[in-house]
Amino acid sequence: MLLAEQHVALAKLMRDNGARLPGPEQEKWIRKSNSFVVCARLAAEERGGISLKSFAWKTLTPDWSFIDYQISRLTLPLIPSPSLAPHG
């Protein structure tokens, strides 16, 4: 399972890759990127959530700053790990 931060990074990468392609192909990469944006919202729910209300879904170069700001305000993720306390 990816963190919200990772989904946003992948969404940005998808749009960057799409920028190098001709018009009709760009739309395909924007749709793929949007899937990662939605996954970021879902992954952020347990950590405080993010709003996508003003996200530019059809733009190749949306303003990521409002998502980046929301991501930076999320609580830290709880990552399961073994106990560091000695047994016994």
C-alpha positions as a Markdown table, in Angstrom:
| # | Residue | x | y | z |
|---|---|---|---|---|
| 1 | Met | 0.0 | 0.0 | 0.0 |
| 2 | Leu | 1.3 | 3.4 | -1.0 |
| 3 | Leu | 1.2 | 6.6 | 1.1 |
| 4 | Ala | -0.7 | 9.6 | -0.1 |
| 5 | Glu | 2.7 | 11.3 | -0.7 |
| 6 | Gln | 3.7 | 8.5 | -3.1 |
| 7 | His | 0.5 | 8.6 | -5.0 |
| 8 | Val | 0.9 | 12.4 | -5.5 |
| 9 | Ala | 4.5 | 11.9 | -6.7 |
| 10 | Leu | 3.2 | 9.3 | -9.2 |
| 11 | Ala | 0.4 | 11.6 | -10.4 |
| 12 | Lys | 3.0 | 14.3 | -11.0 |
| 13 | Leu | 5.3 | 11.9 | -12.9 |
| 14 | Met | 2.4 | 10.8 | -15.1 |
| 15 | Arg | 1.6 | 14.4 | -16.1 |
| 16 | Asp | 5.3 | 15.1 | -16.7 |
| 17 | Asn | 5.5 | 12.1 | -19.0 |
| 18 | Gly | 2.4 | 13.1 | -20.8 |
| 19 | Ala | 3.7 | 16.6 | -21.5 |
| 20 | Arg | 6.2 | 15.0 | -23.9 |
| 21 | Leu | 3.5 | 13.4 | -26.0 |
| 22 | Pro | 1.2 | 14.7 | -28.8 |
| 23 | Gly | -2.2 | 16.1 | -27.7 |
| 24 | Pro | -4.5 | 12.9 | -27.9 |
| 25 | Glu | -1.9 | 10.9 | -25.9 |
| 26 | Gln | -1.6 | 13.6 | -23.3 |
| 27 | Glu | -5.2 | 13.1 | -22.4 |
| 28 | Lys | -4.6 | 9.4 | -21.7 |
| 29 | Trp | -1.7 | 10.3 | -19.3 |
| 30 | Ile | -3.8 | 12.9 | -17.6 |
| 31 | Arg | -6.5 | 10.3 | -16.9 |
| 32 | Lys | -3.9 | 7.9 | -15.5 |
| 33 | Ser | -2.6 | 10.7 | -13.3 |
| 34 | Asn | -6.0 | 11.5 | -12.1 |
| 35 | Ser | -6.3 | 7.9 | -10.9 |
| 36 | Phe | -3.3 | 8.5 | -8.7 |
| 37 | Val | -4.7 | 11.7 | -7.4 |
| 38 | Val | -7.9 | 9.9 | -6.3 |
| 39 | Cys | -5.8 | 7.2 | -4.7 |
| 40 | Ala | -3.9 | 9.9 | -2.8 |
| 41 | Arg | -7.1 | 11.3 | -1.4 |
| 42 | Leu | -8.2 | 7.8 | -0.3 |
| 43 | Ala | -4.8 | 7.0 | 1.2 |
| 44 | Ala | -4.9 | 10.3 | 3.2 |
| 45 | Glu | -8.3 | 9.7 | 4.8 |
| 46 | Glu | -6.9 | 8.1 | 8.0 |
| 47 | Arg | -4.3 | 10.8 | 8.4 |
| 48 | Gly | -6.6 | 13.8 | 8.2 |
| 49 | Gly | -7.6 | 13.8 | 4.6 |
| 50 | Ile | -7.1 | 16.1 | 1.6 |
| 51 | Ser | -9.6 | 18.0 | -0.5 |
| 52 | Leu | -9.6 | 17.9 | -4.2 |
| 53 | Lys | -12.4 | 20.4 | -4.6 |
| 54 | Ser | -10.4 | 22.9 | -6.7 |
| 55 | Phe | -8.1 | 20.4 | -8.5 |
| 56 | Ala | -7.8 | 21.0 | -12.2 |
| 57 | Trp | -8.6 | 17.5 | -13.4 |
| 58 | Lys | -8.2 | 18.1 | -17.2 |
| 59 | Thr | -5.1 | 20.3 | -17.1 |
| 60 | Leu | -1.7 | 18.9 | -18.0 |
| 61 | Thr | 0.0 | 21.3 | -15.6 |
| 62 | Pro | -2.3 | 21.8 | -12.6 |
| 63 | Asp | -1.3 | 23.8 | -9.6 |
| 64 | Trp | 0.0 | 21.1 | -7.2 |
| 65 | Ser | 0.8 | 23.6 | -4.4 |
| 66 | Phe | -2.6 | 23.3 | -2.7 |
| 67 | Ile | -2.3 | 19.5 | -2.7 |
| 68 | Asp | 1.3 | 19.6 | -1.6 |
| 69 | Tyr | 0.3 | 21.9 | 1.3 |
| 70 | Gln | -2.4 | 19.6 | 2.4 |
| 71 | Ile | -0.1 | 16.6 | 2.2 |
| 72 | Ser | 2.5 | 18.4 | 4.4 |
| 73 | Arg | -0.2 | 18.9 | 7.1 |
| 74 | Leu | -1.2 | 15.2 | 7.3 |
| 75 | Thr | -0.3 | 13.3 | 10.5 |
| 76 | Leu | 2.6 | 11.0 | 10.2 |
| 77 | Pro | 1.8 | 7.6 | 8.9 |
| 78 | Leu | 1.7 | 4.7 | 11.3 |
| 79 | Ile | 4.1 | 2.1 | 9.8 |
| 80 | Pro | 3.9 | -1.3 | 11.5 |
| 81 | Ser | 7.3 | -2.5 | 12.7 |
| 82 | Pro | 8.7 | -5.0 | 15.2 |
| 83 | Ser | 9.1 | -3.9 | 18.8 |
| 84 | Leu | 12.4 | -2.5 | 19.8 |
| 85 | Ala | 11.9 | -3.6 | 23.4 |
| 86 | Pro | 13.7 | -6.8 | 24.5 |
| 87 | His | 11.6 | -9.8 | 25.2 |
| 88 | Gly | 11.7 | -11.3 | 28.6 |
